C-alpha cells in the first residue's frame, strides 16, 4: 500500500529564483529523507480545463506506507526538508497525503 | 521527456457512487487510451497543510511526450474517456499537464 506526499506549489514571484533554490537545495534535501522510495517532480505547463494555471510545480514523495511516511517526517532529515519547504513554498501551496490504488 | 496528465477530482456528493463509476467504468476507459505508458491513481486521505481537503482523488496518465498525449486525446478512446470524465468529475475538479523533471 504505497503512500505519497503530494505537494502542489503555486506560482512563485520569481520562477528562476524558485527553481534555483528548489533544484539546487530542496530536491537534494528530499533525497536524504529516510524511507523515501521514489521521488517525482515536474513543472505544470497548462491547465486543460480552461481554468487558471494555479500551480507551478508538483512534487510526489513515495513511501511504503503511512508509518514509513510518519517516520520520515519525524527524522532530522525530514524536519530539514519541511523547514526548507517553509522557505520556498509560495502562499497557497498545498500538501496532501494520497493512498495509491492497489 | 515524460509528460503527465494530472487530474484532481474534488469531493463527490456520493463517494461510494463515484468510486463505483470511477473504478468500474472510467479506469477501464483510461487503460484503452493509445500511447498511455503508465496510470497511477489514488485517494487523498489528508491535507497536511492544515487547509481544506479540497480533492478526493488524483489520477496521473503518463505519455512519452506532448505529441503522444495530443494523439491520445485525439483518438476515439481518448474522446470516450474525456466524455466519461465530463460525467463524473465534480465541479471544481482540475486537469493539468506536467512535464516531469528529467
N, CA and C atoms of all chains as a GROMACS GRO file, in nm:
protein
  612
    1UNK      N    1   0.084  -0.121   0.000
    1UNK     CA    2   0.000   0.000   0.000
    1UNK      C    3   0.086   0.125   0.000
    2UNK      N    4   0.119   0.168  -0.120
    2UNK     CA    5   0.205   0.286  -0.132
    2UNK      C    6   0.132   0.413  -0.089
    3UNK      N    7   0.205   0.497  -0.016
    3UNK     CA    8   0.151   0.626   0.027
    3UNK      C    9   0.240   0.736  -0.031
    4UNK      N   10   0.177   0.840  -0.083
    4UNK     CA   11   0.252   0.952  -0.142
    4UNK      C   12   0.222   1.081  -0.069
    5UNK      N   13   0.325   1.162  -0.056
    5UNK     CA   14   0.307   1.302  -0.019
    5UNK      C   15   0.303   1.378  -0.151
    6UNK      N   16   0.194   1.450  -0.175
    6UNK     CA   17   0.177   1.525  -0.299
    6UNK      C   18   0.181   1.674  -0.265
    7UNK      N   19   0.276   1.744  -0.325
    7UNK     CA   20   0.293   1.887  -0.298
    7UNK      C   21   0.260   1.964  -0.426
    8UNK      N   22   0.172   2.061  -0.413
    8UNK     CA   23   0.134   2.148  -0.526
    8UNK      C   24   0.183   2.289  -0.493
    9UNK      N   25   0.286   2.332  -0.564
    9UNK     CA   26   0.342   2.466  -0.543
    9UNK      C   27   0.268   2.566  -0.632
   10UNK      N   28   0.221   2.672  -0.573
   10UNK     CA   29   0.160   2.779  -0.653
   10UNK      C   30   0.271   2.858  -0.726
   11UNK      N   31   0.229   2.949  -0.812
   11UNK     CA   32   0.324   3.026  -0.894
   11UNK      C   33   0.414   3.114  -0.806
   12UNK      N   34   0.545   3.099  -0.817
   12UNK     CA   35   0.636   3.186  -0.740
   12UNK      C   36   0.646   3.324  -0.805
   13UNK      N   37   0.686   3.421  -0.724
   13UNK     CA   38   0.704   3.558  -0.776
   13UNK      C   39   0.817   3.559  -0.879
   14UNK      N   40   0.922   3.482  -0.851
   14UNK     CA   41   1.040   3.476  -0.939
   14UNK      C   42   1.069   3.328  -0.967
   15UNK      N   43   1.023   3.281  -1.083
   15UNK     CA   44   1.033   3.137  -1.108
   15UNK      C   45   1.178   3.092  -1.126
   16UNK      N   46   1.264   3.176  -1.180
   16UNK     CA   47   1.406   3.138  -1.196
   16UNK      C   48   1.471   3.121  -1.058
   17UNK      N   49   1.445   3.214  -0.967
   17UNK     CA   50   1.500   3.204  -0.831
   17UNK      C   51   1.442   3.083  -0.758
   18UNK      N   52   1.312   3.059  -0.779
   18UNK     CA   53   1.249   2.943  -0.718
   18UNK      C   54   1.317   2.816  -0.764
   19UNK      N   55   1.333   2.801  -0.896
   19UNK     CA   56   1.393   2.678  -0.950
   19UNK      C   57   1.536   2.660  -0.901
   20UNK      N   58   1.609   2.768  -0.890
   20UNK     CA   59   1.748   2.758  -0.844
   20UNK      C   60   1.752   2.699  -0.702
   21UNK      N   61   1.667   2.753  -0.613
   21UNK     CA   62   1.662   2.701  -0.476
   21UNK      C   63   1.604   2.560  -0.475
   22UNK      N   64   1.496   2.542  -0.550
   22UNK     CA   65   1.425   2.413  -0.548
   22UNK      C   66   1.515   2.300  -0.596
   23UNK      N   67   1.576   2.319  -0.712
   23UNK     CA   68   1.657   2.212  -0.771
   23UNK      C   69   1.792   2.199  -0.702
   24UNK      N   70   1.848   2.313  -0.659
   24UNK     CA   71   1.983   2.310  -0.602
   24UNK      C   72   1.988   2.274  -0.454
   25UNK      N   73   1.884   2.310  -0.380
   25UNK     CA   74   1.884   2.289  -0.234
   25UNK      C   75   1.772   2.195  -0.190
   26UNK      N   76   1.650   2.222  -0.234
   26UNK     CA   77   1.537   2.147  -0.179
   26UNK      C   78   1.538   2.000  -0.223
   27UNK      N   79   1.552   1.975  -0.353
   27UNK     CA   80   1.548   1.836  -0.401
   27UNK      C   81   1.659   1.751  -0.338
   28UNK      N   82   1.782   1.803  -0.326
   28UNK     CA   83   1.884   1.723  -0.255
   28UNK      C   84   1.844   1.690  -0.111
   29UNK      N   85   1.774   1.782  -0.041
   29UNK     CA   86   1.725   1.752   0.094
   29UNK      C   87   1.622   1.640   0.091
   30UNK      N   88   1.531   1.645  -0.008
   30UNK     CA   89   1.428   1.541  -0.021
   30UNK      C   90   1.494   1.404  -0.035
   31UNK      N   91   1.600   1.397  -0.115
   31UNK     CA   92   1.662   1.267  -0.141
   31UNK      C   93   1.733   1.209  -0.019
   32UNK      N   94   1.754   1.292   0.084
   32UNK     CA   95   1.814   1.240   0.209
   32UNK      C   96   1.710   1.184   0.306
   33UNK      N   97   1.582   1.202   0.278
   33UNK     CA   98   1.478   1.160   0.372
   33UNK      C   99   1.478   1.007   0.384
   34UNK      N  100   1.490   0.954   0.506
   34UNK     CA  101   1.491   0.808   0.522
   34UNK      C  102   1.357   0.746   0.485
   35UNK      N  103   1.361   0.635   0.415
   35UNK     CA  104   1.239   0.564   0.378
   35UNK      C  105   1.178   0.609   0.247
   36UNK      N  106   1.236   0.714   0.187
   36UNK     CA  107   1.182   0.761   0.058
   36UNK      C  108   1.206   0.653  -0.047
   37UNK      N  109   1.098   0.610  -0.113
   37UNK     CA  110   1.112   0.502  -0.212
   37UNK      C  111   1.128   0.557  -0.353
   38UNK      N  112   1.067   0.672  -0.374
   38UNK     CA  113   1.068   0.728  -0.511
   38UNK      C  114   1.034   0.874  -0.500
   39UNK      N  115   1.091   0.955  -0.587
   39UNK     CA  116   1.061   1.098  -0.592
   39UNK      C  117   1.036   1.136  -0.736
   40UNK      N  118   0.927   1.204  -0.759
   40UNK     CA  119   0.898   1.251  -0.894
   40UNK      C  120   0.849   1.394  -0.886
   41UNK      N  121   0.901   1.479  -0.971
   41UNK     CA  122   0.861   1.619  -0.969
   41UNK      C  123   0.858   1.672  -1.111
   42UNK      N  124   0.786   1.779  -1.130
   42UNK     CA  125   0.781   1.838  -1.262
   42UNK      C  126   0.710   1.970  -1.262
   43UNK      N  127   0.712   2.032  -1.380
   43UNK     CA  128   0.651   2.164  -1.397
   43UNK      C  129   0.516   2.152  -1.466
   44UNK      N  130   0.420   2.228  -1.417
   44UNK     CA  131   0.290   2.238  -1.483
   44UNK      C  132   0.306   2.332  -1.603
   45UNK      N  133   0.259   2.284  -1.718
   45UNK     CA  134   0.273   2.367  -1.838
   45UNK      C  135   0.141   2.419  -1.892
   46UNK      N  136   0.030   2.359  -1.846
   46UNK     CA  137  -0.100   2.403  -1.896
   46UNK      C  138  -0.211   2.356  -1.805
   47UNK      N  139  -0.320   2.432  -1.801
   47UNK     CA  140  -0.445   2.388  -1.737
   47UNK      C  141  -0.538   2.348  -1.850
   48UNK      N  142  -0.575   2.219  -1.856
   48UNK     CA  143  -0.655   2.170  -1.968
   48UNK      C  144  -0.804   2.194  -1.951
   49UNK      N  145  -0.842   2.243  -1.833
   49UNK     CA  146  -0.985   2.262  -1.804
   49UNK      C  147  -1.030   2.405  -1.832
   50UNK      N  148  -0.941   2.485  -1.891
   50UNK     CA  149  -0.977   2.623  -1.920
   50UNK      C  150  -0.968   2.714  -1.800
   51UNK      N  151  -0.930   2.656  -1.685
   51UNK     CA  152  -0.917   2.736  -1.563
   51UNK      C  153  -0.778   2.796  -1.549
   52UNK      N  154  -0.755   2.853  -1.434
   52UNK     CA  155  -0.630   2.919  -1.404
   52UNK      C  156  -0.516   2.817  -1.392
   53UNK      N  157  -0.394   2.855  -1.431
   53UNK     CA  158  -0.280   2.766  -1.411
   53UNK      C  159  -0.231   2.787  -1.267
   54UNK      N  160  -0.309   2.736  -1.175
   54UNK     CA  161  -0.293   2.762  -1.031
   54UNK      C  162  -0.155   2.722  -0.979
   55UNK      N  163  -0.106   2.611  -1.030
   55UNK     CA  164   0.017   2.554  -0.974
   55UNK      C  165   0.134   2.562  -1.071
   56UNK      N  166   0.252   2.580  -1.012
   56UNK     CA  167   0.376   2.592  -1.089
   56UNK      C  168   0.449   2.458  -1.098
   57UNK      N  169   0.451   2.389  -0.985
   57UNK     CA  170   0.521   2.261  -0.978
   57UNK      C  171   0.442   2.161  -0.895
   58UNK      N  172   0.463   2.034  -0.924
   58UNK     CA  173   0.411   1.925  -0.842
   58UNK      C  174   0.530   1.841  -0.799
   59UNK      N  175   0.528   1.794  -0.674
   59UNK     CA  176   0.630   1.700  -0.626
   59UNK      C  177   0.560   1.586  -0.557
   60UNK      N  178   0.610   1.464  -0.579
   60UNK     CA  179   0.549   1.346  -0.518
   60UNK      C  180   0.658   1.262  -0.452
   61UNK      N  181   0.637   1.235  -0.323
   61UNK     CA  182   0.731   1.155  -0.245
   61UNK      C  183   0.661   1.025  -0.208
   62UNK      N  184   0.719   0.913  -0.249
   62UNK     CA  185   0.657   0.782  -0.229
   62UNK      C  186   0.720   0.712  -0.106
   63UNK      N  187   0.631   0.655  -0.025
   63UNK     CA  188   0.673   0.576   0.091
   63UNK      C  189   0.597   0.443   0.091
   64UNK      N  190   0.653   0.347   0.164
   64UNK     CA  191   0.593   0.212   0.167
   64UNK      C  192   0.454   0.215   0.229
   65UNK      N  193   0.436   0.296   0.332
   65UNK     CA  194   0.306   0.304   0.399
   65UNK      C  195   0.304   0.429   0.488
   66UNK      N  196   0.192   0.449   0.556
   66UNK     CA  197   0.176   0.569   0.637
   66UNK      C  198   0.279   0.575   0.750
   67UNK      N  199   0.310   0.460   0.808
   67UNK     CA  200   0.408   0.457   0.918
   67UNK      C  201   0.546   0.502   0.868
   68UNK      N  202   0.582   0.460   0.748
   68UNK     CA  203   0.711   0.500   0.692
   68UNK      C  204   0.713   0.650   0.664
   69UNK      N  205   0.601   0.704   0.618
   69UNK     CA  206   0.594   0.849   0.595
   69UNK      C  207   0.603   0.925   0.727
   70UNK      N  208   0.534   0.877   0.828
   70UNK     CA  209   0.539   0.943   0.959
   70UNK      C  210   0.682   0.940   1.014
   71UNK      N  211   0.748   0.826   1.001
   71UNK     CA  212   0.886   0.814   1.050
   71UNK      C  213   0.977   0.908   0.972
   72UNK      N  214   0.953   0.919   0.842
   72UNK     CA  215   1.036   1.004   0.756
   72UNK      C  216   1.031   1.149   0.803
   73UNK      N  217   0.911   1.197   0.832
   73UNK     CA  218   0.899   1.338   0.870
   73UNK      C  219   0.924   1.360   1.018
   74UNK      N  220   0.941   1.250   1.092
   74UNK     CA  221   0.987   1.261   1.230
   74UNK      C  222   1.139   1.263   1.240
   75UNK      N  223   1.206   1.236   1.130
   75UNK     CA  224   1.354   1.232   1.129
   75UNK      C  225   1.411   1.373   1.114
   76UNK      N  226   1.539   1.389   1.144
   76UNK     CA  227   1.602   1.520   1.130
   76UNK      C  228   1.608   1.561   0.982
   77UNK      N  229   1.628   1.463   0.893
   77UNK     CA  230   1.630   1.494   0.750
   77UNK      C  231   1.493   1.541   0.702
   78UNK      N  232   1.388   1.476   0.754
   78UNK     CA  233   1.253   1.518   0.719
   78UNK      C  234   1.222   1.657   0.771
   79UNK      N  235   1.269   1.685   0.893
   79UNK     CA  236   1.247   1.818   0.953
   79UNK      C  237   1.321   1.926   0.873
   80UNK      N  238   1.442   1.894   0.828
   80UNK     CA  239   1.519   1.991   0.748
   80UNK      C  240   1.449   2.019   0.616
   81UNK      N  241   1.391   1.915   0.557
   81UNK     CA  242   1.319   1.933   0.430
   81UNK      C  243   1.193   2.016   0.451
   82UNK      N  244   1.121   1.988   0.559
   82UNK     CA  245   0.999   2.063   0.590
   82UNK      C  246   1.032   2.210   0.616
   83UNK      N  247   1.144   2.234   0.688
   83UNK     CA  248   1.183   2.373   0.716
   83UNK      C  249   1.217   2.446   0.586
   84UNK      N  250   1.285   2.376   0.495
   84UNK     CA  251   1.319   2.440   0.368
   84UNK      C  252   1.194   2.462   0.283
   85UNK      N  253   1.100   2.370   0.290
   85UNK     CA  254   0.971   2.389   0.222
   85UNK      C  255   0.906   2.520   0.269
   86UNK      N  256   0.912   2.544   0.399
   86UNK     CA  257   0.857   2.667   0.454
   86UNK      C  258   0.923   2.792   0.399
   87UNK      N  259   1.050   2.778   0.358
   87UNK     CA  260   1.123   2.891   0.299
   87UNK      C  261   1.080   2.920   0.155
   88UNK      N  262   1.046   2.814   0.082
   88UNK     CA  263   1.028   2.834  -0.063
   88UNK      C  264   0.883   2.829  -0.112
   89UNK      N  265   0.795   2.761  -0.038
   89UNK     CA  266   0.658   2.739  -0.091
   89UNK      C  267   0.583   2.872  -0.100
   90UNK      N  268   0.539   2.909  -0.220
   90UNK     CA  269   0.460   3.031  -0.232
   90UNK      C  270   0.326   3.016  -0.158
   91UNK      N  271   0.267   3.128  -0.116
   91UNK     CA  272   0.138   3.123  -0.046
   91UNK      C  273   0.034   3.047  -0.126
   92UNK      N  274  -0.044   2.966  -0.058
   92UNK     CA  275  -0.149   2.890  -0.123
   92UNK      C  276  -0.104   2.754  -0.172
   93UNK      N  277   0.027   2.724  -0.158
   93UNK     CA  278   0.076   2.591  -0.195
   93UNK      C  279   0.004   2.488  -0.107
   94UNK      N  280  -0.015   2.368  -0.162
   94UNK     CA  281  -0.091   2.266  -0.092
   94UNK      C  282  -0.008   2.139  -0.073
   95UNK      N  283  -0.044   2.062   0.030
   95UNK     CA  284   0.028   1.939   0.060
   95UNK      C  285  -0.072   1.834   0.108
   96UNK      N  286  -0.079   1.724   0.034
   96UNK     CA  287  -0.178   1.621   0.063
   96UNK      C  288  -0.109   1.485   0.080
   97UNK      N  289  -0.178   1.396   0.151
   97UNK     CA  290  -0.139   1.255   0.156
   97UNK      C  291  -0.233   1.178   0.064
   98UNK      N  292  -0.174   1.092  -0.021
   98UNK     CA  293  -0.252   1.009  -0.113
   98UNK      C  294  -0.219   0.862  -0.091
   99UNK      N  295  -0.323   0.780  -0.080
   99UNK     CA  296  -0.303   0.636  -0.081
   99UNK      C  297  -0.325   0.588  -0.223
  100UNK      N  298  -0.218   0.531  -0.281
  100UNK     CA  299  -0.224   0.488  -0.421
  100UNK      C  300  -0.310   0.362  -0.432
  101UNK      N  301  -0.400   0.360  -0.531
  101UNK     CA  302  -0.485   0.243  -0.554
  101UNK      C  303  -0.398   0.119  -0.576
  102UNK      N  304  -0.433   0.011  -0.509
  102UNK     CA  305  -0.351  -0.110  -0.516
  102UNK      C  306  -0.387  -0.196  -0.635
  103UNK      N  307   1.149   1.275  -2.221
  103UNK     CA  308   1.073   1.381  -2.156
  103UNK      C  309   0.930   1.337  -2.131
  104UNK      N  310   0.909   1.274  -2.019
  104UNK     CA  311   0.775   1.224  -1.986
  104UNK      C  312   0.678   1.339  -1.961
  105UNK      N  313   0.558   1.324  -2.012
  105UNK     CA  314   0.452   1.422  -1.990
  105UNK      C  315   0.335   1.352  -1.921
  106UNK      N  316   0.281   1.416  -1.820
  106UNK     CA  317   0.168   1.357  -1.746
  106UNK      C  318   0.045   1.446  -1.755
  107UNK      N  319  -0.069   1.382  -1.764
  107UNK     CA  320  -0.196   1.450  -1.740
  107UNK      C  321  -0.229   1.425  -1.593
  108UNK      N  322  -0.244   1.532  -1.518
  108UNK     CA  323  -0.272   1.522  -1.374
  108UNK      C  324  -0.415   1.571  -1.350
  109UNK      N  325  -0.498   1.482  -1.297
  109UNK     CA  326  -0.638   1.517  -1.273
  109UNK      C  327  -0.662   1.519  -1.122
  110UNK      N  328  -0.718   1.630  -1.074
  110UNK     CA  329  -0.751   1.645  -0.932
  110UNK      C  330  -0.903   1.652  -0.922
  111UNK      N  331  -0.963   1.545  -0.869
  111UNK     CA  332  -1.108   1.541  -0.852
  111UNK      C  333  -1.146   1.600  -0.717
  112UNK      N  334  -1.239   1.693  -0.718
  112UNK     CA  335  -1.291   1.745  -0.591
  112UNK      C  336  -1.384   1.642  -0.526
  113UNK      N  337  -1.426   1.672  -0.406
  113UNK     CA  338  -1.509   1.578  -0.328
  113UNK      C  339  -1.644   1.554  -0.398
  114UNK      N  340  -1.677   1.428  -0.426
  114UNK     CA  341  -1.808   1.400  -0.487
  114UNK      C  342  -1.919   1.405  -0.381
  115UNK      N  343  -2.042   1.426  -0.427
  115UNK     CA  344  -2.156   1.428  -0.334
  115UNK      C  345  -2.173   1.289  -0.272
  116UNK      N  346  -2.150   1.185  -0.351
  116UNK     CA  347  -2.167   1.047  -0.304
  116UNK      C  348  -2.041   0.970  -0.342
  117UNK      N  349  -1.952   0.955  -0.245
  117UNK     CA  350  -1.821   0.898  -0.278
  117UNK      C  351  -1.830   0.750  -0.317
  118UNK      N  352  -1.926   0.677  -0.260
  118UNK     CA  353  -1.940   0.534  -0.296
  118UNK      C  354  -1.986   0.523  -0.441
  119UNK      N  355  -2.081   0.605  -0.481
  119UNK     CA  356  -2.128   0.603  -0.620
  119UNK      C  357  -2.018   0.648  -0.714
  120UNK      N  358  -1.942   0.751  -0.672
  120UNK     CA  359  -1.830   0.798  -0.755
  120UNK      C  360  -1.731   0.684  -0.777
  121UNK      N  361  -1.690   0.617  -0.670
  121UNK     CA  362  -1.590   0.511  -0.682
  121UNK      C  363  -1.640   0.397  -0.770
  122UNK      N  364  -1.768   0.367  -0.758
  122UNK     CA  365  -1.822   0.257  -0.839
  122UNK      C  366  -1.808   0.291  -0.988
  123UNK      N  367  -1.846   0.412  -1.026
  123UNK     CA  368  -1.833   0.454  -1.166
  123UNK      C  369  -1.685   0.470  -1.204
  124UNK      N  370  -1.608   0.532  -1.116
  124UNK     CA  371  -1.468   0.561  -1.146
  124UNK      C  372  -1.389   0.432  -1.169
  125UNK      N  373  -1.400   0.341  -1.074
  125UNK     CA  374  -1.319   0.218  -1.082
  125UNK      C  375  -1.378   0.120  -1.183
  126UNK      N  376  -1.510   0.117  -1.196
  126UNK     CA  377  -1.575   0.017  -1.280
  126UNK      C  378  -1.583   0.058  -1.426
  127UNK      N  379  -1.594   0.188  -1.453
  127UNK     CA  380  -1.614   0.235  -1.592
  127UNK      C  381  -1.499   0.325  -1.638
  128UNK      N  382  -1.464   0.425  -1.554
  128UNK     CA  383  -1.369   0.525  -1.602
  128UNK      C  384  -1.227   0.468  -1.618
  129UNK      N  385  -1.178   0.400  -1.516
  129UNK     CA  386  -1.040   0.350  -1.522
  129UNK      C  387  -1.022   0.251  -1.639
  130UNK      N  388  -1.118   0.160  -1.664
  130UNK     CA  389  -1.103   0.074  -1.782
  130UNK      C  390  -1.096   0.154  -1.913
  131UNK      N  391  -1.170   0.266  -1.921
  131UNK     CA  392  -1.159   0.351  -2.041
  131UNK      C  393  -1.020   0.412  -2.052
  132UNK      N  394  -0.966   0.458  -1.940
  132UNK     CA  395  -0.830   0.516  -1.940
  132UNK      C  396  -0.729   0.415  -1.996
  133UNK      N  397  -0.742   0.290  -1.953
  133UNK     CA  398  -0.643   0.190  -1.994
  133UNK      C  399  -0.650   0.157  -2.144
  134UNK      N  400  -0.758   0.199  -2.210
  134UNK     CA  401  -0.768   0.177  -2.356
  134UNK      C  402  -0.704   0.289  -2.437
  135UNK      N  403  -0.663   0.399  -2.371
  135UNK     CA  404  -0.610   0.514  -2.445
  135UNK      C  405  -0.477   0.478  -2.511
  136UNK      N  406  -0.467   0.497  -2.643
  136UNK     CA  407  -0.341   0.463  -2.711
  136UNK      C  408  -0.226   0.552  -2.666
  137UNK      N  409  -0.111   0.492  -2.645
  137UNK     CA  410   0.008   0.568  -2.607
  137UNK      C  411   0.023   0.587  -2.458
  138UNK      N  412  -0.076   0.542  -2.379
  138UNK     CA  413  -0.065   0.553  -2.233
  138UNK      C  414   0.049   0.463  -2.185
  139UNK      N  415   0.147   0.525  -2.116
  139UNK     CA  416   0.262   0.446  -2.071
  139UNK      C  417   0.244   0.395  -1.929
  140UNK      N  418   0.170   0.471  -1.850
  140UNK     CA  419   0.156   0.435  -1.709
  140UNK      C  420   0.035   0.509  -1.656
  141UNK      N  421  -0.036   0.447  -1.564
  141UNK     CA  422  -0.150   0.512  -1.499
  141UNK      C  423  -0.138   0.491  -1.350
  142UNK      N  424  -0.151   0.598  -1.275
  142UNK     CA  425  -0.147   0.587  -1.129
  142UNK      C  426  -0.258   0.673  -1.073
  143UNK      N  427  -0.331   0.617  -0.979
  143UNK     CA  428  -0.441   0.692  -0.918
  143UNK      C  429  -0.450   0.657  -0.772
  144UNK      N  430  -0.513   0.743  -0.696
  144UNK     CA  431  -0.529   0.714  -0.553
  144UNK      C  432  -0.621   0.814  -0.487
  145UNK      N  433  -0.647   0.786  -0.360
  145UNK     CA  434  -0.736   0.869  -0.280
  145UNK      C  435  -0.657   0.960  -0.188
  146UNK      N  436  -0.701   1.084  -0.180
  146UNK     CA  437  -0.644   1.178  -0.084
  146UNK      C  438  -0.701   1.145   0.055
  147UNK      N  439  -0.613   1.132   0.151
  147UNK     CA  440  -0.661   1.097   0.286
  147UNK      C  441  -0.642   1.210   0.386
  148UNK      N  442  -0.561   1.308   0.353
  148UNK     CA  443  -0.537   1.418   0.448
  148UNK      C  444  -0.477   1.537   0.376
  149UNK      N  445  -0.504   1.656   0.430
  149UNK     CA  446  -0.435   1.778   0.388
  149UNK      C  447  -0.334   1.808   0.499
  150UNK      N  448  -0.206   1.805   0.466
  150UNK     CA  449  -0.102   1.821   0.568
  150UNK      C  450  -0.071   1.967   0.599
  151UNK      N  451  -0.132   2.058   0.523
  151UNK     CA  452  -0.102   2.200   0.540
  151UNK      C  453  -0.204   2.269   0.630
  152UNK      N  454  -0.292   2.190   0.689
  152UNK     CA  455  -0.393   2.249   0.777
  152UNK      C  456  -0.510   2.309   0.700
  153UNK      N  457  -0.502   2.302   0.566
  153UNK     CA  458  -0.610   2.357   0.482
  153UNK      C  459  -0.718   2.255   0.457
  154UNK      N  460  -0.807   2.292   0.369
  154UNK     CA  461  -0.922   2.209   0.334
  154UNK      C  462  -0.878   2.086   0.256
  155UNK      N  463  -0.947   1.974   0.274
  155UNK     CA  464  -0.916   1.855   0.194
  155UNK      C  465  -0.991   1.869   0.061
  156UNK      N  466  -0.939   1.958  -0.021
  156UNK     CA  467  -1.007   2.004  -0.142
  156UNK      C  468  -1.037   1.891  -0.240
  157UNK      N  469  -0.943   1.798  -0.248
  157UNK     CA  470  -0.953   1.696  -0.352
  157UNK      C  471  -0.980   1.557  -0.292
  158UNK      N  472  -1.054   1.478  -0.368
  158UNK     CA  473  -1.093   1.343  -0.327
  158UNK      C  474  -0.999   1.238  -0.386
  159UNK      N  475  -0.967   1.260  -0.514
  159UNK     CA  476  -0.882   1.164  -0.585
  159UNK      C  477  -0.785   1.239  -0.676
  160UNK      N  478  -0.672   1.174  -0.703
  160UNK     CA  479  -0.577   1.221  -0.803
  160UNK      C  480  -0.558   1.108  -0.904
  161UNK      N  481  -0.547   1.144  -1.030
  161UNK     CA  482  -0.515   1.046  -1.134
  161UNK      C  483  -0.404   1.103  -1.220
  162UNK      N  484  -0.310   1.018  -1.260
  162UNK     CA  485  -0.197   1.061  -1.341
  162UNK      C  486  -0.180   0.967  -1.459
  163UNK      N  487  -0.182   1.026  -1.578
  163UNK     CA  488  -0.166   0.949  -1.702
  163UNK      C  489  -0.034   0.990  -1.765
  164UNK      N  490   0.055   0.893  -1.784
  164UNK     CA  491   0.189   0.919  -1.835
  164UNK      C  492   0.196   0.890  -1.985
  165UNK      N  493   0.259   0.984  -2.057
  165UNK     CA  494   0.283   0.968  -2.200
  165UNK      C  495   0.429   1.000  -2.230
  166UNK      N  496   0.477   0.950  -2.345
  166UNK     CA  497   0.618   0.968  -2.381
  166UNK      C  498   0.652   1.116  -2.399
  167UNK      N  499   0.560   1.191  -2.457
  167UNK     CA  500   0.584   1.334  -2.482
  167UNK      C  501   0.451   1.403  -2.513
  168UNK      N  502   0.459   1.533  -2.538
  168UNK     CA  503   0.336   1.609  -2.563
  168UNK      C  504   0.263   1.561  -2.688
  169UNK      N  505   0.339   1.523  -2.791
  169UNK     CA  506   0.277   1.476  -2.915
  169UNK      C  507   0.198   1.348  -2.889
  170UNK      N  508   0.253   1.259  -2.806
  170UNK     CA  509   0.184   1.134  -2.773
  170UNK      C  510   0.056   1.163  -2.695
  171UNK      N  511   0.062   1.261  -2.604
  171UNK     CA  512  -0.059   1.297  -2.529
  171UNK      C  513  -0.164   1.358  -2.621
  172UNK      N  514  -0.120   1.445  -2.711
  172UNK     CA  515  -0.214   1.506  -2.805
  172UNK      C  516  -0.281   1.399  -2.893
  173UNK      N  517  -0.200   1.304  -2.940
  173UNK     CA  518  -0.254   1.196  -3.024
  173UNK      C  519  -0.353   1.112  -2.943
  174UNK      N  520  -0.320   1.088  -2.816
  174UNK     CA  521  -0.405   1.006  -2.729
  174UNK      C  522  -0.544   1.067  -2.717
  175UNK      N  523  -0.549   1.199  -2.695
  175UNK     CA  524  -0.679   1.262  -2.673
  175UNK      C  525  -0.746   1.301  -2.805
  176UNK      N  526  -0.675   1.282  -2.915
  176UNK     CA  527  -0.736   1.294  -3.046
  176UNK      C  528  -0.797   1.164  -3.094
  177UNK      N  529  -0.772   1.055  -3.022
  177UNK     CA  530  -0.823   0.923  -3.061
  177UNK      C  531  -0.967   0.905  -3.011
  178UNK      N  532  -1.036   0.806  -3.066
  178UNK     CA  533  -1.174   0.780  -3.021
  178UNK      C  534  -1.174   0.732  -2.876
  179UNK      N  535  -1.071   0.655  -2.837
  179UNK     CA  536  -1.064   0.608  -2.698
  179UNK      C  537  -1.040   0.725  -2.603
  180UNK      N  538  -0.958   0.820  -2.645
  180UNK     CA  539  -0.935   0.939  -2.563
  180UNK      C  540  -1.061   1.023  -2.551
  181UNK      N  541  -1.134   1.034  -2.662
  181UNK     CA  542  -1.259   1.112  -2.661
  181UNK      C  543  -1.362   1.046  -2.570
  182UNK      N  544  -1.367   0.912  -2.572
  182UNK     CA  545  -1.462   0.840  -2.486
  182UNK      C  546  -1.428   0.862  -2.338
  183UNK      N  547  -1.298   0.863  -2.308
  183UNK     CA  548  -1.254   0.885  -2.170
  183UNK      C  549  -1.286   1.027  -2.126
  184UNK      N  550  -1.261   1.123  -2.216
  184UNK     CA  551  -1.289   1.264  -2.183
  184UNK      C  552  -1.440   1.284  -2.161
  185UNK      N  553  -1.521   1.217  -2.243
  185UNK     CA  554  -1.667   1.230  -2.227
  185UNK      C  555  -1.711   1.172  -2.093
  186UNK      N  556  -1.652   1.060  -2.056
  186UNK     CA  557  -1.688   0.999  -1.928
  186UNK      C  558  -1.640   1.085  -1.811
  187UNK      N  559  -1.523   1.147  -1.827
  187UNK     CA  560  -1.474   1.242  -1.726
  187UNK      C  561  -1.578   1.352  -1.704
  188UNK      N  562  -1.636   1.400  -1.812
  188UNK     CA  563  -1.739   1.504  -1.802
  188UNK      C  564  -1.860   1.459  -1.723
  189UNK      N  565  -1.886   1.328  -1.726
  189UNK     CA  566  -1.999   1.271  -1.650
  189UNK      C  567  -1.971   1.265  -1.501
  190UNK      N  568  -1.843   1.238  -1.464
  190UNK     CA  569  -1.818   1.206  -1.323
  190UNK      C  570  -1.746   1.315  -1.244
  191UNK      N  571  -1.672   1.403  -1.312
  191UNK     CA  572  -1.588   1.498  -1.238
  191UNK      C  573  -1.674   1.598  -1.160
  192UNK      N  574  -1.660   1.603  -1.028
  192UNK     CA  575  -1.736   1.702  -0.951
  192UNK      C  576  -1.691   1.844  -0.988
  193UNK      N  577  -1.780   1.943  -0.970
  193UNK     CA  578  -1.745   2.082  -1.002
  193UNK      C  579  -1.616   2.124  -0.930
  194UNK      N  580  -1.534   2.198  -1.002
  194UNK     CA  581  -1.408   2.245  -0.943
  194UNK      C  582  -1.292   2.150  -0.961
  195UNK      N  583  -1.319   2.031  -1.019
  195UNK     CA  584  -1.209   1.938  -1.048
  195UNK      C  585  -1.113   2.006  -1.146
  196UNK      N  586  -0.985   1.971  -1.138
  196UNK     CA  587  -0.884   2.038  -1.219
  196UNK      C  588  -0.808   1.937  -1.304
  197UNK      N  589  -0.753   1.985  -1.414
  197UNK     CA  590  -0.678   1.900  -1.505
  197UNK      C  591  -0.559   1.978  -1.560
  198UNK      N  592  -0.440   1.927  -1.533
  198UNK     CA  593  -0.318   1.996  -1.571
  198UNK      C  594  -0.226   1.906  -1.654
  199UNK      N  595  -0.140   1.969  -1.732
  199UNK     CA  596  -0.031   1.898  -1.799
  199UNK      C  597   0.097   1.926  -1.720
  200UNK      N  598   0.174   1.820  -1.692
  200UNK     CA  599   0.301   1.834  -1.620
  200UNK      C  600   0.413   1.772  -1.702
  201UNK      N  601   0.522   1.846  -1.715
  201UNK     CA  602   0.644   1.789  -1.774
  201UNK      C  603   0.732   1.743  -1.659
  202UNK      N  604   0.755   1.612  -1.654
  202UNK     CA  605   0.832   1.554  -1.544
  202UNK      C  606   0.978   1.592  -1.559
  203UNK      N  607   1.040   1.636  -1.448
  203UNK     CA  608   1.182   1.672  -1.449
  203UNK      C  609   1.264   1.553  -1.498
  204UNK      N  610   1.356   1.578  -1.589
  204UNK     CA  611   1.436   1.470  -1.647
  204UNK      C  612   1.557   1.435  -1.562
   0.00000   0.00000   0.00000
